Amino acid sequence: MSAAEPPLRTSVVADHIQRFYDTVGWDEADDGLPEDAKMFVDLRPTSQAYVEAARRRVQRHIPAEGGERYLDAGSGPVQFREYAAYSRNFDKRYCVDFSQAALDSAKRRLGDHGEYVLASLLDLPFPDNHFDCTSSLHVLYHIDAKDQLRAMRELLRVTRPGQPIIIVYGNPNGVNLFTHRNLSRVHRVLRRLQGKPRDPSIVTASGKASPLYAFRYPLRWWRQFETVASVEIHPWRSLTVDDMKLLVPGTPFGERMLAWLFKAEDRLPWLANQLGAYPMIVLKKRG
Ligand SMILES: C[S@@+](CC[C@H](N)C(=O)[O-])C[C@H]1O[C@@H](n2cnc3c(N)ncnc32)[C@H](O)[C@@H]1O
């Protein structure tokens, strides 16, 4: 990198996330599954139909007629076939990530269909109004809270007016039983009762220290973009992986529970948005 180029990383958080994905997150074992999927996806056969159907919800907002350029912001390795399908009607998919490991894996999967750009979402190296559709799944809440607005402004800048920007985000006010926040609350109270000093570490359901920074603004945060874009909020998936494993038995009955939940999310989207873990925000910039 020459001295004139802006730094790729802009904060301690970015440094921590980039290091995690370069060294652990996108490491693929012999089974071809990245470590990230093992940590953050419910891989039980019972849950497969539900998690795949949630991923396909993104497709509902992608223009069927396609276009020239599709931006996958924070693409990771494009690890699921439902993800790969998003750009099938576009000439090129631009995978942008600040993890080289992510881009190397994405290239193995998509080959010539992709362009692989090592860059930060805070400084996208593209002209204004360059993309016909943009998606960014599970990325924004891993960006430092103070930088999330800047990242959104970049996505709005590079996407053409009237074309969708689809964000899968987190809901800090959902009723997730096993959120890091709830667990860390229990953890803190237990420590206080035992007379131990405060411990800033956060634990996950499995008792492991959470390796990843995440910050989720409440749903109303998205309303600020209504001055420049239309903003719709749809359910993506209600359950976190930990809640799914806690609440849904690995049986045919568990599968039926999830099929019912999926239908309920579609029929009662407002409720699913308020209570669920992952909303999907669709913005279209006004021209
Ligand atoms: C949780 S993963 C999600 C990957 C993929 N979108 C998916 O849903 O499987 C987050 C990805 O975003 C990338 N990322 C996080 N913050 C970023 C930033 N500021 N600029 C570029 N990439 C970033 C990480 O390197 C990682 O590959």
The ligand as a Gaussian input file, in Angstrom:
#p B3LYP/6-31G(d) Opt

LIG

0 1
 C      -20.369000     -12.266000       9.910000
 S      -19.427000     -12.228000       8.439000
 C      -20.726000     -12.294000       7.225000
 C      -20.256000     -12.753000       5.887000
 C      -21.367000     -12.979000       4.845000
 N      -22.016000     -11.729000       4.512000
 C      -22.353000     -13.997000       5.362000
 O      -23.480000     -13.626000       5.707000
 O      -21.954000     -15.181000       5.422000
 C      -18.882000     -10.552000       8.314000
 C      -17.938000     -10.288000       7.145000
 O      -17.818000      -8.883000       6.973000
 C      -16.448000      -8.510000       6.878000
 N      -16.360000      -7.151000       7.413000
 C      -16.704000      -6.717000       8.652000
 N      -16.510000      -5.397000       8.773000
 C      -16.044000      -4.969000       7.566000
 C      -15.647000      -3.700000       7.049000
 N      -15.692000      -2.593000       7.801000
 N      -15.193000      -3.621000       5.789000
 C      -15.110000      -4.746000       5.003000
 N      -15.477000      -5.975000       5.431000
 C      -15.934000      -6.087000       6.701000
 C      -15.708000      -9.568000       7.679000
 O      -14.374000      -9.688000       7.267000
 C      -16.533000     -10.815000       7.375000
 O      -16.056000     -11.476000       6.226000

